Amino acid sequence: MTGKNKMKSIVKQLNEYNYHYYALDKPIVSDRQYDVLYDELLSLEEETNTVLEDSPSKRVGGETLKRFKTHKHITPLLSLDKCKTFEELRSWDNRVKKLLVEASDGLDYVVEYKFDGLTLNLTYDEGKLVQAATRGNGVVGEEILEQVKTIKTVPLTIDFVHKIEVQGEGLMRLSILKKYNETAEEPLKNARNAAAGAIRNLNPKVTAKRKLSAFCYSVGFIEEKSFDTHINMLDFLKDNKFPVNKHINHCKNIEEVISKIKEMEGEVEGLDYLIDGIVIKVNNISLRGTLGNTQKFPRWAIAYKFEAKEVTTKLENIIWQVGRTGKLTPLAILEPTDIGGVTVSRATLNNWEDIIRKKVKIGCDVWLRRSNDVIPEITGSVDEDCVETKQNLKPMKCPTCESKVFEKGAHIFCSNPISCPPQLIARISHFASRDAMNIEGLSEKTIRQLHEKLKLNSVADLYEIKYEELLKLERFGEKKAKNIVDAIETSKNCSLGTFIYGLGIPNVGKKTASDLAKAYSTLEDIKHAQYEELLEINDVGDIVARSIIDFFSDETIIKSIGKMISEGVKPHSERAEKIESIFSGKTVVVTGVFTNYNRREIQNVLEKLGATVVNSVSKNTDFLLAGEKAGSKLKKAQEIMQNKEGTKLQIISEDMLEKFISRLS
Ligand code: IVH
């Protein structure tokens, strides 16, 4: 084979591999196999000093351009009419049917994702990609051929030999963006900006580095060929190896369209590219002709837009709030804005470092994101050069009690946990909450009232509240006062786990609190727990163990706990107390059927009597409790007793067990 023919065959092979890898997402060779062949091509290109039109080496990005030249599209790129609700979509369907009159019998729809990237208009002639352009104003765009050649999903050559304009969307895959940002000096904010910035970059080598992808969804102009339906058009694109998205749905009527939209909307989270809605198109091309266009939109298509999850708005102020643990959290006050159908005027910023990192400034615009059911979060600033209207200062004292603050890790804390009101109220609220002491009627508002009017200054003070005092308060009647006093009284009889959880030890959640209560039988033991001992508890590591020890080293806390105990709070152990018996520390196997108990009851009793109940009989078994119809286990026990001299194994009956049980009650 001549050098040139060999090159042709390698290019063909590599393009086939690329098509499977990038457009179909189904590689057919390993990266290594690809690289070996690609290197061979590069050497041949050097040797022969020629580069074929469709060589993958053309995709690395050519010379930097001086400016973008303008490009007039053969067919103008219209934009899409939008709707936000299914009602609006149904009225669009009605409008379409009205316009088509009788022809509407043959009406069907195609439903596709609306990709959130940058529009590409690709021109091919004589089977070669000869031009690519941005949308611009729809009539005139900018030439971006060199940039688009770096997009590996866009074919450089196609089988179709006449002139054709193909419309599509340039995108950056989310996984590529993530990888890119891991090492990038200037992380890219989102995939849409990343794609737009890459394509509108005069240096195609920069475009190549961003590893863009594309999806093609329409033929705007074609010579010597026409299509009956959109589905035919997409098939033609696929045949010519254009990247066509696989989520294309053919629907018979608008109700089918709506149910498909619901399905597709649910799948968006799993996609590796950004979607900002769904496009619904009339499938039949001649019906499209009948419907025609308005000034701006085709009447034969509409975009069903998802609610935006990320918007920009002005940051009006940053205020600092104090939480239960004394942590100061910055709260962003925003110019109210609609995001996903909800008006948002506040958002979290996590801590001081977060504010610095995101470069947010008061008086300037910020990006705001709301994921499902999560408090809105500021993700960054829109214009880094914006001049702030008010200086954003790091707090030097607690915003509520004015005590000194200190820093720990990324966070700032108030140094006064005892009397700083928001901390106190949050702590008492937590203590009274349903998962902790479950004191009904003690809302945060009521606790604030009790703090202000009755000097409720600690959790322990709750147990000193008198019915008569409550009666004097605003919004308190006899019933409410009695209910609260009763609920406080009832809470005295609590489990050790809930009490520990209620104390609000930093880093100790419900699960750890309950594990502590199981590991130690009494509050006293927990108070004096040693670091090494604590580490042995499941999921307790250095931080949690230190938190527990620090907590119980605080004199004020110990005094407050002492006060609660003397007021009658009685946290009781969750560990069953064991009774000394002949079973203490012994291994017992249970077999057969019993007259008065079921297996579970028997096991509980034995465990209370100090036994460990196991499944199979061995020489280490101390007792076999045999009921009626005992089978193989009894046989095995008898064998052991016969063959092993001096064995400790004893067989006992239900009657004998009952004697012990009667001692339990
Ligand atoms: S069809 C005449 N299909 O949305 C309408 N457009 O607002 C031809 N877009 O600029 C467009 N995904 O860049 C169509 N599946 C899709 C699309 C899509 C994204 C973009 C396109 C266009 C804009 C219209």
Residues whose N, C-alpha, C, O or C-beta is under 5 A from the ligand:
A	BS01	IVH	L78 S79 L80 E112 Y113 K114 F115 T119 G168 E169 Y217 V279 P298
